[in-house]
Amino acid sequence: MQYIKVTFTFENIEDYQKDLLINDLAENGFNTFEDTATGFSAFTDFELYSQVNLTAVLSQFEGEFSYTYTVEEIEGQNWNEEWEKNFQPLIISDECYVRATFHEAQPQYTYEIVIDPKMAFGTGHHQTTTMMMQYILQTDIPGKTVLDMGCGTGILAILAGKRGASKLVAIDYDEVCYQSTLENIALNNIQNIVAICGGKEAIPADSFDVILANINRNILLDQIPVYAKVLNSGGHIFFSGFYESPDLGMIKEACTEFNIVYQDHKKIGDWVAAHFIKN
């Protein structure tokens, strides 16, 4: 499969500006981001790339920071080789060890997850994924039914499965993410995850005890009414992929209409993950 790689070089960008740019790129079809010494690279499917959309995104930051960028076509395998050179294992809350297939196992950790993300987002290294994994480790998951929306590599569903969830559904609209999730489910030998390629329309007419939604603010606001229909009373919902201000307030307000009540939130850098319960 062909991909587009856009490599940005910055002179005076702040961390929060970089995060805002990445968020806007994600809303325009870019699904993987890789830090470089002078900026970052953003990846998208060849068919999804639009120079017009990229120019429109960048125009919003006119005058805020200096940048240059290059655009190139790449093969997926080329990107995987570059990723393997830079990917390092990750430890979450001293309990969960995330590694790739080419790293050695570390059986001293309670949970070990093997992830081969290919072009899909979600190795645990991004702050949003880290915070969602922390919530999963802190939550009563055994025996619960779990929905993972915007599953990326399937890492959140896999961790919930390892923690004893009884049934899991993992959904992503991106075909690459869907295929990556299937591969990672097999790598981790989790038998009870159903992976689906689609959006909110693909959510089964079922009920769930826990919903995990690490996407972005606009998609979350659009999908909250659907989450409310399938979340059991007393069920937990964890959101991430947004900022504390103004995003968290907007999500709180949207949830209030469905009697989904804010409990607490985590913050790493400018990113936030938040915990709600349906009354």
C-alpha positions in Angstrom: 0.0 0.0 0.0 1.2 3.5 -0.8 1.3 6.3 1.8 2.1 10.0 1.9 4.7 11.1 4.4 4.8 14.8 5.2 7.9 15.8 7.2 7.8 19.1 9.1 10.8 21.1 10.3 10.2 23.9 12.9 12.3 26.7 14.2 10.2 28.2 17.1 7.2 26.0 17.7 5.9 25.5 21.3 4.8 22.0 22.4 1.1 23.1 22.6 1.3 24.4 19.1 2.7 21.2 17.9 0.0 19.2 19.6 -2.7 21.5 18.1 -1.2 21.0 14.6 -1.1 17.2 15.1 -4.7 17.2 16.2 -5.8 19.2 13.1 -3.8 16.8 10.9 -5.5 13.8 12.5 -8.9 15.3 11.7 -7.8 15.5 8.1 -6.8 11.9 7.5 -3.3 11.7 9.0 -3.2 8.7 11.3 0.4 8.2 12.4 3.0 10.7 13.7 6.7 10.2 14.3 9.0 12.6 16.1 12.2 13.7 14.4 15.1 15.8 15.7 13.7 19.0 14.1 9.9 18.3 14.1 7.8 15.4 13.1 6.6 13.3 10.2 2.9 12.7 9.5 1.5 9.8 7.5 -1.7 9.2 5.7 -3.1 6.8 3.0 -2.2 7.9 -0.5 -5.9 8.1 -1.4 -6.7 10.3 1.6 -4.1 12.9 0.9 -5.2 16.4 -0.2 -2.7 19.3 -0.7 -5.7 21.7 -0.5 -6.6 20.3 3.0 -3.0 20.4 4.2 -2.7 24.0 3.1 -5.9 24.9 4.8 -4.7 23.3 8.1 -1.4 25.2 8.0 -3.1 28.5 7.2 -4.6 28.4 10.6 -1.2 28.7 12.2 0.0 31.6 9.9 2.5 33.8 11.8 2.5 31.6 14.9 5.7 29.7 14.1 8.2 29.1 11.3 8.2 25.8 9.4 9.1 24.0 6.2 7.8 20.7 5.0 8.4 18.0 2.4 5.9 15.6 0.9 6.9 12.2 -0.4 5.2 8.9 -1.4 6.4 5.8 0.5 5.7 2.1 0.7 4.3 0.9 4.0 7.2 -1.5 4.6 9.7 1.3 4.3 7.9 3.1 7.1 7.8 0.0 9.2 11.6 -0.4 8.9 12.1 3.2 10.1 9.7 2.7 12.9 11.5 -0.4 14.1 14.7 1.5 14.3 13.2 4.1 16.7 10.6 2.1 18.7 11.5 1.5 22.3 9.6 -0.7 24.8 7.2 1.1 27.2 6.2 0.5 30.8 2.8 1.7 32.1 2.3 2.1 35.8 5.0 -0.5 36.6 2.4 -3.1 35.6 2.2 -3.3 31.8 5.1 -3.8 29.4 4.5 -2.9 25.8 7.0 -4.2 23.3 7.3 -5.0 19.6 7.9 -8.5 18.2 11.6 -7.8 17.9 12.0 -7.0 21.6 12.7 -9.7 24.3 9.9 -10.6 26.7 9.9 -9.3 30.2 7.8 -11.8 32.3 8.3 -9.9 35.5 5.5 -7.5 34.5 1.9 -8.4 35.3 0.7 -7.7 31.7 2.8 -7.8 28.5 1.5 -6.5 25.2 3.1 -7.2 21.9 2.2 -4.5 19.3 3.1 -4.3 15.6 1.4 -1.0 14.7 2.4 -0.9 11.0 0.8 2.4 9.9 -1.8 2.4 12.7 -1.8 4.8 15.6 -1.4 3.5 19.1 1.8 2.0 20.5 1.2 3.5 24.0 3.8 6.1 23.6 1.4 9.0 22.9 0.2 10.7 26.1 -3.5 9.9 25.4 -2.9 6.2 25.0 -0.7 6.1 28.1 -3.4 7.8 30.2 -6.1 5.5 28.8 -4.0 2.4 29.7 -3.5 3.9 33.2 -7.3 4.1 33.6 -7.8 0.5 32.4 -5.2 -0.7 35.0 -7.1 1.2 37.7 -10.6 0.1 36.8 -12.6 -3.0 37.7 -12.4 -4.7 34.3 -12.7 -8.5 35.0 -16.0 -9.8 33.7 -17.0 -6.5 32.1 -18.1 -5.9 28.5 -15.9 -3.3 26.7 -16.2 -1.2 23.6 -13.0 0.4 22.2 -13.8 3.1 19.7 -11.1 4.4 17.4 -9.0 1.4 18.5 -5.9 2.1 16.3 -3.7 -0.9 16.9 -6.2 -2.5 19.4 -3.9 -1.9 22.3 -6.6 -0.7 24.7 -8.9 -3.6 24.0 -6.0 -6.0 24.3 -5.1 -4.6 27.7 -8.7 -4.8 28.8 -8.8 -8.4 27.5 -5.7 -9.3 29.5 -7.3 -7.8 32.5 -10.2 -10.2 32.2 -13.0 -8.4 30.3 -15.6 -10.9 29.3 -16.4 -9.5 25.8 -14.7 -6.8 23.7 -15.6 -4.9 20.6 -12.8 -2.9 18.9 -13.8 -0.4 16.1 -11.9 1.8 13.8 -12.9 3.4 10.5 -9.4 3.0 9.0 -8.7 -0.2 7.1 -5.1 -0.2 8.1 -6.0 0.2 11.8 -8.5 -2.6 11.4 -6.0 -5.0 9.9 -3.4 -4.0 12.5 -5.9 -4.7 15.3 -6.6 -8.2 13.9 -2.8 -8.9 13.8 -2.2 -7.7 17.3 -5.1 -9.6 18.7 -3.5 -12.8 17.3 -0.1 -11.8 18.5 -1.5 -11.4 22.1 -3.7 -14.5 21.9 -6.8 -12.7 23.0 -9.8 -14.8 21.9 -12.8 -12.6 22.8 -12.2 -9.4 20.9 -14.4 -8.7 17.9 -12.7 -6.2 15.5 -14.9 -4.1 13.2 -14.0 -1.6 10.4 -16.4 1.3 10.6 -17.5 4.3 12.5 -20.3 5.0 15.0 -22.8 3.2 12.7 -20.8 0.0 13.3 -21.4 -0.1 17.0 -23.4 -3.2 17.8 -26.9 -2.9 19.2 -25.6 -4.3 22.4 -24.8 -3.0 25.9 -21.4 -2.3 27.5 -20.0 -1.8 31.0 -17.0 0.1 29.8 -16.4 2.4 26.8 -12.9 3.5 25.7 -12.9 6.4 23.2 -9.5 7.8 22.4 -10.2 9.9 19.3 -10.6 13.7 19.2 -13.0 16.2 20.5 -15.2 16.7 17.5 -15.7 13.0 16.8 -16.3 12.4 20.5 -19.0 15.1 20.6 -20.6 13.6 17.6 -20.6 10.1 19.0 -21.6 10.7 22.6 -25.3 10.2 21.9 -24.5 6.7 20.5 -22.3 5.9 23.4 -25.1 6.8 25.8 -27.5 4.3 24.1 -25.2 1.4 24.6 -23.5 2.2 27.9 -25.1 0.4 30.9 -26.4 2.3 33.9 -23.4 2.6 36.2 -21.1 2.0 33.3 -17.8 3.7 32.9 -16.7 5.8 29.9 -13.2 7.0 29.3 -12.4 9.8 26.8 -9.1 11.0 25.5 -7.6 12.8 22.5 -8.3 16.4 23.5 -7.2 19.3 25.7 -8.3 20.6 29.1 -9.5 23.9 27.8 -11.9 24.3 26.1 -12.4 20.7 25.1 -13.0 19.1 28.5 -15.8 21.5 29.4 -17.5 20.9 26.0 -17.4 17.2 26.6 -18.8 17.5 30.1 -21.7 19.6 28.8 -22.5 17.1 26.0 -22.5 14.2 28.5 -24.8 16.0 31.0 -27.7 15.7 28.5 -27.4 11.9 28.8 -26.9 11.7 32.5 -23.2 10.8 32.0 -21.4 12.4 35.0 -17.8 13.6 35.1 -15.6 11.9 37.7 -12.0 13.0 37.2 -9.4 13.5 34.6 -5.7 12.9 34.0 -3.3 15.3 32.2 0.1 14.7 30.5 1.5 17.8 28.9 -1.5 19.5 27.2 -3.4 16.2 26.6 -6.3 15.0 28.8 -8.1 11.8 29.5 -11.3 11.9 31.5 -13.5 9.4 33.4 -17.3 9.6 33.4 -20.1 7.3 34.8 -23.6 6.9 33.5 -26.2 7.3 36.2 
